[in-house]
Amino acid sequence: MNPKPLVKLNPMQSTSNYTRDRCITGIHGLDEILRGGIPHGSTVLAAGTCGSGKTTLAMEFLVRGALAKFPESCAHFTATEPSIKLLENIRQYAFFDMKMVDSGKINVFDMDVLYSWLGLDKASFDLDDVHALIKAIINIVHEIGATRLVIDSVTTLCYKIKSEQLIRDFLFTLGKKLASLGCTTILISEITSATENAHWSSFGVEEAIADGIIVMGDVERMGHLLRFLQVVKMRGTSHSRAKHAIELTPLGVMLTPMLKWGAQHDKTNKVGG
């Protein structure tokens, strides 16, 4: 019997229905934008202006993981403000409960304390310091089994790393090691402008290393200053690139399409006029 001839596959045709595992953020509207959530193990840059809701978004990302059907261990490294102040500010939201911190579901670490523990009481870090910092963060994530991580902010941390090449190596190595542990990470980046021509990071290298970029800022609509969110990059998934309006409600962050909001707002004004 002659063997069956080999079937030549069209390289443009997919041979499977493979879909990448997702980290479901649980944030109203964001998972829809990302077609199911952040690709598992990604490092995402949340770049935003002052008061745009970066910290609230990142903290809700951790809370939703801790409250999931299969609860995840979460870690938050704060470099911008003391952890006590962070927790006092976030307690105003009904979605947050201090019991999650007390029980160890959400673990909050002060970067200043970590620096002191590592003996990094210097103005700038060299290569050995950067490697020591990466090792410490990875050890903590591994020890508590964290699958969601937030660093707020990576901008403040990177100010201590004077070389752009060192910043690149730090972010690349940290992201690679976190991904190998199955940890999905949000790095908060502080920017002064969220316009289309702006950089999404302070040093210009973070945005190239990150797997995804979520931009947050303010836009004026009909005399109102409106917060917005836009996913401009996310490797491993298709996603909407439209701007969405953000509402910081007691129950959490809510996103609505900005065009829809604008149309409704215009209609309301016309009816009232």
N, C-alpha and C positions, 0 to 999 in steps of 0.2 A: 504493500500500500504506500502510495506516495504521500509524503508529509504535506500538511496544509501549508499553502503559501503564507508568508508573513504579511500581516496587514500593516500598510504604511499609514501612519497617523498624520493628520494635518497639524503642523506645529502651532497653528492658530487656534486649534480646538483644545479645550480642557479635557484631561483624561479622568478628572475626579470632580466631586462637588465639595472640595476642601474649603472650609471656612476657619479662620483663625479664632482661637478661644478669646473671649472678651471679658474684660473687667467691667461689670455693670456699675456705673457710677451711682445710680439711684437718684440722680439730680433731675428734676422735672424738665424734660425737653432736651437735655444734653445727650442722652443715650439715643434718642431719635435722630439727632443731628449726626451722630457717629455711627448710625446704622447698627446699633446694638451695644455700643460701649467702646471703651479704650482697648485696643489690642493688648492682650495679656503680656505683662513684662515690659511694656513701653515706658520710656522716660519722656514726660510731657512738660513743656515749658508753658506756664500760665503767666503771660506777660501783661501787665496792666499798669495804668496810672494810679495815682493816689486816690483812695476812696472808691475804686471801681468794683470792689467786692471780691478781690483775689483770695484773701484769707478766709472769708466766709465760704466761698466755693470749695476751697481746699479742705476746710474742716468738715463740711458736709460730706465730701467724698470719703473721708475717714469714717464718719458716723454711719453712713449707709452701709459701709463694709462691716462695721461692728454689729449692726442690727440685721444683717442679712440672714436668710434662712439657715445658711451654714456660716456662722459668724467668722469673720476674719480678724486676725490680730493686726493692729495698725500702729504706726509710729509717726510722730510729728517732731521735727527738729526746728526749734525756733531760734533764729539769729537776729531778728529785728527788735523783739521786745521780750521781757521776762515771761516765762510760762505762766506765772501767777496772773499777770495782766492779760495775757492772751485768753486764759480760761474765764476770767471775770467778764471780759468783753463778749465772749461767745455764749455765755450763759443766758443772755437776753433772748436767745432763740429757743423756741419750744422743742425743736428737733434735737437739741443737745441736752444730755443728762450727765452730771458729774459722776454718776455711778459707773459710767463707761470708763472713766479715768481711774476711779477707785478700784474697780475690778480688774484693771489691766487690759481691757479690750482696746483702749486707746492709750498709748504711752507717749508722754510729752517730755522732751529733753531740751534743756537749755544748751545752746552751742557754747556759751561762755564757760559753763561748767565742764563741758567736754574738753574745751581748750585747756582749762586749768588742770584737768585730770591727765592730759597728755603732755603737760609742761609747755604748751604752745602760748606762752605769755609774751609774744613778740608782735611787732607791728605788721610784719609780712612773713609769709611762709616760703620755705625753699622746697626742693624736690622731696627730701626726706620727711619734712613736715606734712606735705600733701599726701604721701604714701601712708604715713601714720594716721592721718585723719580718715582716709578711705578705709583702712583696716579697722579702725574703731567703729565707724558707721556700719560696715558690713558685719562685724562681730555682733553688734547690738541687734541688727535686723535678723541675723541667723539665730541668736539666742532666744529672742521672743517669737520667732517664726512669723515675722511681719510680712504680709502680702500687699499692703498698701503703705506708702511712705510719702510724706510731705516735707520739703525743706523750705522754710519761710524766713528769709529769702535767700536764694542762691546768689543774688546780687551782693548782699551784705557780706556773705562768706567769701565771694570772689574778690572783694576789695582787698583782702589780705594776701591774695595771690597776684603778685605784680606782673608776671610774665603771661602774655596771651597764650603762649605755647603750653605753659603749666596749667592754665585754666582749661585749655582744650584737653590736655592729658587727664586732668582731674575729672572732668565731666564724662569723658569717654570711658575711662576705667571704672568710675563709679557706676555709670549706667550699665555697662557690660556685666559687672559683678552682681548688681541688683537683679538684672534680668535672669541671670543664672540661678538666682534664689527664688525665682517666680514672683518677684516684687514689682508691682506697678507703681510708678513714682511721678509725683507732681513737684516740679521745681518752680517756685514763684520768682518771677523776674520783675523788678521795678523799672518802669520806663516813664519818660516825661511826656511822650506823645504816642497816641495810638492811631495816627493817620496812616494812609496807605504807603507813604514814602518813608516811614520811620523804621528804625531797627527795632526788633522785638526783644532786644537785650541791651545791657549797658556796655558790654565789652565786644559785641559783634561776633562772638564765637559760639555762644550758648545755643543760638537758634540753628546753627549748622549741625551741631552734635545731637540735639534733641530729636526724638522720633516724631513728636507732635508739637504744634504751637497753637495755643488758645490765647487770643488777644482780647483784652478787656479795657474798656475806656468809656468816655462820655461823648454824646452827640446831642446837639440842640435840635429839637423838633417842636415847631409851633410854639416857641417861647419856653419849652420845658427842657431841662437838662436831663437827658435819659441815659442810663447805663446801657452798654451793649456788650455782647460777646460774639466773637467770630472765630471759627476754627479755620486757620489758614493752611495748616499742614497736619497730616496724621498718616504715618506710614502703616500699611497693612489693612487699610479699609477705605472704602469710598465714604464721602461725607459731604454734607452741605457746607458751602463757603459763604453763605448769606449771613448778614448781621442779624442778631437776635437781641431783642430787648430783655434786660434783666430786671427782675423785681426781687428784692431781698425781703422776703416775708418771714413772719415768725415760724412758719412751718418749713422754711428752707428757700433755696434759690429757685425761681421760676423763670423759664425762658419762653418768649413768644416771638414769632417772626416779626421783624421790625416793619416790613411793608404792610402787613396786616394791621399792626398796631396803629401805623400812621393813617391808614384808610379809615379805621374805626374812629380815630381821633378827629380826623377831618369831618367825618359825617356827624359826629356829636356836636362839633362846633357849629356846623351849618344848621342843624336842627335847633340848637340853642340860640342862634343869632336871629 
